[in-house]
Amino acid sequence: MQGHGQKNQFTCVVGTSADGSTLPAQLIFQGKTVKSLPSNMQYKPSAILPAAGGRKKDRQAAAAGAKSAKITASFVPDFEKMDPESSRKFSGLGSLSVTHDHWADINTSKSWVQDILAPYYLRMCEKLGLVAGTQKCVLLVDCWWGWLDAEFRDWLKQEHPYVLLLFVPACCTPVGQPNDAGIIAMLKGLLRLLYGIFVSKFTVDKLKEGQSVTLPINESAVMKAHLAEWVSESVTTMNDKKREKVVHCWKKTGLIAIWDVNERAILTPKAFAETARLFPGHAN
């Protein structure tokens, strides 16, 4: 949105799977209550209760009862209260949170696992005839403080012990993180396309009515409503039309070969040899 003045920011957390699936997105807005979320959806509270989810000092302040505590609250779409069209429209969203600054934190990370990853894991176990809880689930994330924090990792081990949390080494996301190998670029392209369609239609409609054109980009409530639709539609498009491209991005990192028995037999000795070269004395 270059040159469009004030921008109300948000965070979008997107996950993908090695089979080409794009998981429902998580949206994070600045605010304190559900009233800060897009008004064109119905919500219900997440199982992750509101709590201070920021840096350690913020959590300590909240524990001490400080009135200025920065609380994070998370919600999930309440599809049972939506009409069929709205349920379809927002099916690409799985979690919506509010934080004091619209950034992700420990609590939004818990919500992402609880409300997006866990349901996906259960669906895949059922689809593949696997035993949920026994079957492991690899979660590959960046070295970001919200994933690294001991509180989050302890919670993950306690609540979702089937998840194997692995980190892409620092400064290696361009080569080791599938989302950075083209997936995020595809999603941003879809969002730009939908925004462009919105601007074009809005402009044409106003001109037909003989009115001056002032885009509602500074009207937070209006743009949040559109944003929820655009992100959901983009996720749906990724699943309907971009699965092969998502798999291609996974292949570019070389990670997808891990699930190929023949490839793994070739790569494992090479990986151990390279580890021994890079980290003498720590290869084991």
N, C-alpha and C positions, 0 to 999 in steps of 0.2 A: 504494500500500500504506500509506495513512495510518493512524497509530496502531498499527502492527504492529512497533514496536521497531526493532532493528538491521536495517539494510538493506545487503546485499552488492551493490555497484554494478557496472555493466558499461557498455560502450559498444556501440551498434549503429549501423553505417554503412549507410545505405540509398540506393540510386541508382534513378532512374527514367528512362525514355526518352520522347521526345515522341510516340511511337506508343502510349503507354499501358502499356508494359511496366514491371514492377518487377523489377529485377535481384536476383540472390541476395544475401542480407544478409551483412555481416561482423560477427562478434561479437568483442569484446575484453574479456578478463578480467585481473584482477591475478594475477600468478604468474611463474614462471620456466621451467617445462617443460610438456610436453603433459599432465602429470598434473593441471594446474590447469584443464583444459578439461572440458566435460561428459563424464561417463564412459559415456554410452549411445551413443557414436559411435565409429567407427574413423577414424584420421587418417593422413596422410602429410605429410612436410615440404613446405612451399612452396618454390618455386624461389628465393624471396627468403630468403637465408641469415640466421641470427640475427646481430644487430648492435645497437649502441647507436643508437636512433632518436629520442632525445629532443632537448632543446635543445642548442645548440652546445657548451656547457660539458660536458655529459654525454658527447657524442661525443668531445670532446678528451680527457676522462678515460679513456674506453675505449681510445682510440688510444695513450695513454700507458701502458696496461697496468694501470690501477688495478683492484684487486680489488673495489672497490665499484661498478664500472661497471654501469649499468642497461641490461640487454640485452633486446631485443624478439625474440620468436620467433613465427613464423607457420606455420600448417598449413592443409591443405585436407581436406575429407571424403574418405575413401578408400571410395568407393561399391563398388569391386570386392570389398572385404572385408566388406561389409554384406549382409544378406539382403535380398530384394526389398522387403519391407515397410519396413525401416529406410531403404533407399535412397529410397523414395517419401516417407517421413516427413520426411527431412532434405534433400530436394531444393531447399528454399528457402534453404539456406545455402551460401556459396561460399568463405568464408575465416574462420578462427578464429585469434586471436592472443593472446599473453600479454605484458603489459608490467608494469613495476614498480608502476603506479598505476591500471591499467585504462583509461587515456586513450589516444586515438589519437596517433600520432606519425609521423615520416617513414617508418619501416619499415612500419608498418601501411598507410600510404598507398600505398607501393610494392606491397604485397601485394594491396591492393584493385584496383589497376590490373592487376597481373599475373594474378591468379587470378579476377577477376570481370569487369572491363571488357574485357580482351583476348579472353577466350573469347566474350563476348557480341558483340563487334565481328566476330570471325571467323564466328560463326553467322549474323549479319545479312548479311555480305558474301556468304556462300554462298547464303542465302535469296533475296537480291535480285540475284544474278548480278553482283556488283561485284568488282573486283580488290583483294584484301586487300593493304595496304601502300601502294597508290596512293590508294584511297578515304580521305578524311579523316574523322576522328571528333572531334566537338566535345565536350569535357568541361567542363561549367559547374560551378564550385565557389565556395564562399564565400572571403572574404579571411581565411583561417585560416593560422597560421604554418606548419603542416605541408604545406600546398599551396604557400605562398609561398616556402619555403626554397629557396635556390639549389641545394642538393644534390639535392633532389627534382626540381626543374625540369630540371637538367642530366641526371639519370638518365632522366627521361621523354623528353627529346629524343634521347638515345642509344639507349634500348631500344625506345621506341614513338614513332618520329618522325611517325607518321600522326595522332597525337593533337594537337588544337588546344586548348590549355589556356586557358580564358577564366574571368575572375573576375566575380562579382556585386559591384559597388562596395560599399564599407563602408556600413553602415546602410541598405542597399537590399534586403536579403533579403526583407522582408515583401512587396515588390512585384515583385522580380526573380528570386526563387528559387522554382521550382515546388514543391519539397518543402515550403517554408514557406507555400504557398498552400492547404494543406489535406491534402497527402499524408501528412505526419508525423502529423497529427491522426487520419487514418483508420487508420494503422498502430497508433497508441497505443490507439485505440478497440477494435481487434481484440484486442490484447494484454490489455486490461482485461476484455473479454468472456471470453477463454479462462481468465484467472486467476479470474474469478468462477465459471465452470463448475467449475473445479478445487476451489475452496473449498467450493462447494455440495455437490459429490459427496463430498468428503472428510468434510465435517461430517455428512451424512446417513449415510454408511457407519459412522462412529464411533458415532453415536447408535443405529443399528440393532444394533450389537454391544454396546451398553450401556456404552460407554467415554466418558470425558471427552474433549472436543475441544481439542487443542492443535495448531494449524497448524504444519507443519514449515518455517516461513519463515526460521528461523535455521539450518537445516541446509543449508549451502552446496551440498554435492554433490547433494542431492535437488532443490533449486530450480534449479541449473544445468541438470540433465537436463530438467526441465520447460520451462525457458526456451528451450533449443535447439529443442524441439518446437513451442512456441508461436510463436516468431519465424518458423520455417520454415513453419508452417501459415498464419501471417498473410500472408507473402509469396505463398504459393500462392493464397490467397483473393484477394489484390489482383490477381493475374494472371487468375484465373478469373471474378471477379465485379465488379471495381472498375476495369477498364481505362478505361471511358468517364469515370469520375470523375477518374482520373489525367490524362487528356487535358484535361478541364475545368480542372484546376489549372494545366496548362501554358498553356491559352488565357487564363486570368486574368492571367498575367504579360505577355501579348502576344508572348512569344517564339516561339510556334508559327507565327506569321504569317511568320517569316523563311523558312520552307520553302515558302511559297506564293508563286509567281512574281508573281502579280497584286498580292498584298498588299505584297510586297517593293518593287515598282515605286512604290507609293504611299508606303511608310514610309521608304525610303532618303533621299529629299530632305528629308523632315521631320527625320530623325535628324541629317543634316549641318547643317541650319539650327539645330537646338537645341544641337548641339555647339558651333557657332560663337558662339551666344549665351552659353552657360555658360562656355566656355573660349576667350575671345578670343585670337587669335594661335596657337591650337593645334588648330584645326579640321582641319588636314591631317595 
